[in-house]
Amino acid sequence: MLLLSSLHNLLQQVLSLPELHTAVLFTPEGQLVSYASDASKSKDEIRVLVGVSGEVWQETKQHGIGMVDSEIGRIIVLPVLPLKDNGGANKEPVSDGGDPVMLVVLNAKESVDWDRLRISVCYPFKLLAPQIAQLRESLMNLLGSSHPGLTEIARYYFLHPSKQLRPLLVLLWSQATNGLGHDWGLKSWAAECEGVGGRADELDRPLTRPDVLNDWNPNMPDHTASFESVFALRSSRPTSIRPIPPLELLSPIEPRQVASSLSILPTQMRLAQIVEMIHVASLLHDDVIDESPLRRGAPSAPSAFGNKFSILGGDFLLGRASAALSRLDSMEVVELISSVIANLVEGEILQMKAVHGRDESEQVRPALGKENWNIYLRKTYLKTASLMAKGARAAVVLGGCREGEIWKEVAYAYGRNLGIAFQLVDDILDYESAESTMGKPGGADLQLGLTTGPALFAWEEHPELGPLIERKFKQPGDVELARDYVRRSSGVERTRELAQAHADKAKELLSHLPDSDAKNALHALSDRVVKRTR
């Protein structure tokens, strides 16, 4: 049996190694067990990266040791394996390919204060892991079609899941603000009272009579009808009487506070699924437009199924998402999420607009202007940040926040800043990462003729990049030359600073929220989004 005191002694011994100022003990899931730091350092100067060890281990465990360059230095993750008794004096470590019992994390650079240590221990993806698993499992039931091929393409990217950042945002904001809004009592009552429409089973009911709708979904057999018989003429079903909420819920007077950690409503869970369905639909369409051969390290949907099926699969997902959206009983949420679909289209068209280095009516090429940055950042909002911002705001609305209550504005602003930071980091990775780490070809943006943040900053330092941008890197050698200009400039570093600035703004907004695990997870999530550049 491993004793905490023995483990702490082990950590202290590790600190005797040169240049190692801190050792930290984690479970493989990322939970902090113990730490030891240089005796000359105070608690406020602990040098450690927290909340990342579990992830690093999952990504590098085939090598036995995990290592990553983080924003606060190089982190080395060493497994502590269980020991097997061989009957002799010595015991040997057992390595059966599974997870170790503990992880020792070593760090030698930079420092992190105690508040950040405490906050970062709240690993965002771990906090809501059961809800995310439930969300993904029930989501598959929404994707059945009468055409098996359409079902397959609709499910394709869900079978190669990402970190599911967008539904995670919806759930975290739900958990962070449920209980604060004026109408929280009504919303929680609707989630339990039959006939109101907010219960999980009611959200899955057919929109109308099965023999009228004929919306065949093999994953929901009770909601289907065949075309074998002629429609029967019969009177309409009697209209059910909607229950009336108790009077005390209409004008609550008790002080409002964050509800329990199990307070995510069925409507908010469904919203998280809708947001992910819209995101995946946009990926299906984007991969056709961009002619991308890979997605998440696997063949893209167009490569696997062809362009037509990919487009139809995306349309099908949008149709399923729209039907589910209609059941949430909130016109504000319907307006928010439906406008996201329009934003995605607007952003794609804006992305197709050339970033010109020369006005066609002029004979000389002007300097890089603000208009190019405006196009880039507006496209970034429309294609990436809009879904995060409006999804977070919609989650707070479903939790009972009324117009004028600050939580809606905070959620939207957080999602907007986080989404922009997220895309800026993606644009950096296109220059820095290989296919093995991105799951898609490196340099894809340049191949598509797209000028992103690193190239725009590089253009300011190297005006000769302008003609390449103007012709969208179409001539042989343009892509390689553009990458070289970016490497010789501070474009990547300045884009990273811009991403960090947006992430910092997102964290500042969290000061408006009461303390909770969800708030801490949102804080940590802002750090993790930018950390992907390392």
NORKA-V917172 format. One record per helix or strand of 2 or more residues. SS is the DSSP state (@ for helix, = for strand). FROM is the first residue (numbers start at 1). TO is the last residue. If there is no record, write none. Layout:
BEGIN
ss = <SS:SS>
from = <FROM:FROM>
to = <TO:TO>
END
This chain:
BEGIN
ss = <@:=:=:@:@:=:=:=:=:=:@:@:@:@:@:@:@:@:@:@:@:=:=:@:@:@:@:@:@:@:@:@:@:@:@>
from = <4:22:32:43:53:65:73:83:91:102:114:124:129:148:165:184:200:210:221:247:266:294:298:301:307:331:370:406:435:444:453:463:478:491:517>
to = <14:26:37:45:63:70:80:85:93:107:120:127:142:160:177:190:203:213:223:250:290:295:299:305:328:352:398:432:438:447:461:470:487:512:531>
END
